[in-house]
Amino acid sequence: MFPARAKAALDLSQDGLLRNHLWNEFLSLPKDRRPVMGVALSAGSVRGLAHIGVLQVLDDAGFPIDVVAGTSMGSVVGSVYASGLSARRAKELLENADLRSIANLGTFSLLRLIISDKLLSSQSVALTLNRYLNGEQFENLPKRFACVSMDLNSGEAILFRHGNVGEAVRASMNLPGVFAPVEYRQRYLVDGGVVDYVPIDAARILGAQWVLASVTKPDYTLARPKNVLQNLDQVIDIRSSLMADEQAKNANFVISPGSDGITMFQFSRADEAVDQGIIAAHKHVGAAEENLILFALNDILPGLSGKAAKP
């Protein structure tokens, strides 16, 4: 792992000093006088763990995140972060939980999936998250949170923002063709990444006015599928990449961590995925700050005028 983010060298140019001043003014605004800030965390399986690194850098920069929306692995990371934990604590929790065992994706289980006609169960996802989140309900989370699944029969996106968080996240990361559909209120639910790879609309439904999307887009051009699972991975990655490009246009700002060839089931490279998130966010956090400053400029300027008027 990389060390904790070092404080960036202060930009002493006129533009840099002004930007730093306006950012501090923005951070000092009362919550009810600034835009509602949201993050949308994409799907991406193991690659989606890069969201932890992105959130860590945003935390260090002081971004006041009010709303979190996630799909698939983004819903796992998002649920833990929305529970009030810092990105660093979220990483520790997910490491202790061992995502490979959460999803029943050991080597033996994948082999069984290949040679049998029975899909795997994702029940342990809900059980493990409920254990770590104390069975939390959406309504009681410190940050507003939503996650997306898909109805296998109708193809429509199902937005979860009420009820048990663990069960909702289970449905959101329920990879079709690997896990058996989750039965919920006469629906059969599978991974939301199939229909809503980057849940920007979900963040806006929760009230976010400015949305930063963390998008872990797969690089399917490097893959050479050798078995049924890898072919499934390739098909999902191609569709996901096209969907990610289109949906990301609706965000105010996008950070796209590289995948460095990490495939869907390479849980041994989880730390690399987190590092990719840190690297990408480091490169773009200054531009994200500037984008948010410009978006909130009308909220910042009255405060500056008021200060200038004081004797």
Secondary structure, 3 states (H helix, E strand, C coil): CCCCCCCCCCCCCHHHHHHHHHHHHHHCCCHHHCCCEEEEECCCHHHHHHHHHHHHHHHHHCCCCCEEEEECHHHHHHHHHHCCCCHHHHHHHHHHHCHHHHCCCCHHHHHHHHHCCCCECCHHHHHHHHHHCCCCEHHHCCCEEEEEEEECCCCCEEEECCCEHHHHHHHHCCCCCCECCEEECCEEEEEHHHCCCCCHHHHHHCCCCEEEEECCCCCHHHCCCCCHHHHHHHHHHHHHHHHHHHHHCCCCEEECCCCCCCCCCCHHHHHHHHHHHHHHHHHHHHHHHHHHHHHCHHHHHHHHHHHHHCC
